[in-house]
Amino acid sequence: VLGERLVITGPLPKARAEEYLAGADVLLSLGNDLDNQVPSKLFEYFAAGKPVLHLAKRADDPCLAYFERWPLALCLFESEGTGGDVTGRLGRFLAENGSKTLPFEEAARLFAENTPEHAADVLEAAASC
């Protein structure tokens, strides 16, 4: 389905990674085997306003709650395999969302509790106690 449109770079310097992030049509999030870890890059992806394809390993993946709130997300589960239904869903997602973006303000609204401003407010409130 993806063919040459999928670019796997390996480790990159931060500036180069930001260039790839800005130029990508769709971002890829790989789930892991831990049930208590949400990668910080998830919020970087949302801030970029890009569609995100999440490949989940577990049904209780802690990222799923965030992807339910992100309108440009598709979550596929490892257990689903790669049959026609899955590749069809992926193809439709890419066709319908591949060129869409959401403004940063929408991401900040959807994930207000995950912004640096919110963290600063929490720390400030704790310091004033």
TIPATI-639048 format. One record per residue (C-alpha): residue in one letter; x negated, y negated, z negated. Coordinates in steps of 0.5 Angstrom, whole numbers, padded with zeros to 4 digits, always signed. Each point is the difference from the previous one (the first is absolute). Layout:
REM TIPATI-639048
AXYZ ...
***
This chain:
REM TIPATI-639048
V+0000+0000+0000 L-0006-0005-0002 G-0005+0002+0005 E-0005-0005+0001 R+0004-0005-0004 L-0003+0003-0006 V-0006-0003-0003 I-0004+0003-0005 T-0006-0004-0002 G-0003+0003-0006 P-0003-0005-0005 L+0000-0007+0002 P-0003-0007-0003 K+0006-0004-0003 A+0000-0005+0005 R+0001+0005+0006 A+0005+0004-0004 E+0004-0006-0001 E-0001-0001+0008 Y+0003+0007+0001 L+0006-0001-0005 A+0002-0007+0004 G-0001+0003+0007 A+0004+0007-0002 D+0007+0001+0002 V+0001+0005-0005 L-0004+0002-0006 L-0001+0007-0003 S+0001+0002-0008 L-0002+0006-0002 G+0003+0003-0006 N-0004+0004-0005 D+0001+0006-0005 L+0000-0005-0006 D+0007-0002-0003 N-0002-0006-0003 Q-0004-0004+0004 V+0002-0005+0005 P-0006-0003+0005 S-0001-0007+0000 K+0000+0000+0007 L+0007+0001+0000 F+0002-0007-0002 E-0006-0003+0005 Y+0004+0004+0006 F+0007-0003-0003 A-0003-0007+0000 A-0003+0001+0007 G+0008+0001+0002 K-0002+0006+0004 P+0004+0006+0001 V-0003+0006-0004 L+0000+0007+0001 H-0001+0004-0006 L-0002+0007+0000 A+0002+0003-0007 K-0002+0007-0003 R+0005+0000-0006 A+0007-0001-0001 D-0002-0004-0006 D-0005-0005+0004 P+0000-0006-0004 C+0000-0004+0006 L+0007+0002+0002 A+0003-0005-0004 Y-0004-0006+0003 F+0002+0003+0007 E+0007+0000-0001 R+0000-0008-0001 W-0004-0001+0006 P+0004+0000+0006 L-0006+0001+0005 A-0001+0007-0003 L+0000+0007+0002 C-0002+0006-0005 L-0001+0007+0003 F-0002+0005-0005 E-0005+0006+0001 S+0005+0005-0001 E+0004-0002+0006 G-0006+0002+0005 T+0000-0003+0007 G+0006+0003+0003 G+0004-0004+0005 D+0005-0003-0005 V-0006-0003-0003 T-0004-0002+0006 G+0007-0003+0002 R+0001-0004-0006 L-0007-0003+0001 G+0000-0001+0007 R+0007-0004-0001 F-0003-0004-0006 L-0006-0002+0004 A+0004-0002+0006 E+0005-0004-0005 N-0005-0003-0005 G-0007+0000+0004 S+0000-0007+0001 K+0004-0003-0005 T-0003-0004-0006 L+0003-0003-0006 P-0002-0007-0003 F-0004+0000-0006 E+0005-0003-0004 E+0005+0006+0001 A-0006+0005-0003 A-0001-0005-0006 R+0008+0000-0001 L+0001+0007+0000 F-0006+0002-0004 A+0000-0006-0005 E-0003+0004-0006 N-0006+0002+0004 T-0003-0007+0002 P-0006-0003-0003 E+0005-0006-0002 H+0004+0005-0004 A-0006+0003-0003 A-0003-0007-0002 D+0007-0001-0003 V+0000+0006-0005 L-0007-0001-0002 E+0001-0007-0002 A+0006+0002-0004 A-0004+0005-0003 A-0005-0005-0002 S+0005-0005-0003 C+0003+0005-0005 
***
